[in-house]
């Protein structure tokens, strides 16, 4: 069975550390910052929907 987040996990936890070593954290920060500016999300419901449909997991308030 295929896991929806497997590709993301492979990139984040295996490929990026192999390619960039200690610089991976800075790279992830700036990539996230750039991506956040490309998507117009105005509330928590839209954010949860975005995460779900892009295979990043489920967000919720606990």
N, C-alpha and C positions, 0 to 999 in steps of 0.2 A: 504494500500500500504506500502511496506517495504522500509525503508530508508537505503541506502548502508552504511552510517556512523553511524547508530544507535548503533551498538554494541560497536564501539570505544567510542562514546559519553557516553554510560552507564559506561564503564570501567573508563574513564578519570574523569568524573564529578560526579559520584555517588559512584562506588565501591572503587576506590583508596582512595578518601578522608575518606570513612568509615573505611577502613582497616588501613591506615597509618597516618591519621590525618595531622599534620603539616609537616610530613616528605614526603608528596606526591610530592612536587615540586622537592626535591632532587632526589627522586626515578625516576620521569619522565625525569629529566635531564640525569641521568646516563643510563637509558634504551634507550633514544634517541641516546646518544653517542655510546653505544654498537651497536645498530642497524645500525647507519651510517657507522660503520666500516665493517659491514658484506656485504654491497651492493656497487658494483663498479659503480658509476654514474659519468660520466666525463663532462657532460654539462647540461644546463638548460632544453633542450628538453627531455633528458633522465629522469631528475628529475620530470618534469611535467608528463611524461608517467607513471613513478613509482607511483606517488601520485594518478593518475587517476585510474589505474588498481588495486591498493590496497585499493580503497575506501576511501582515505584520502582527497578527494576533487580535485578541479581543480586549478592549479597554472598558473599564467600568469603575464606578465609584463604590468603594467598600466602606 
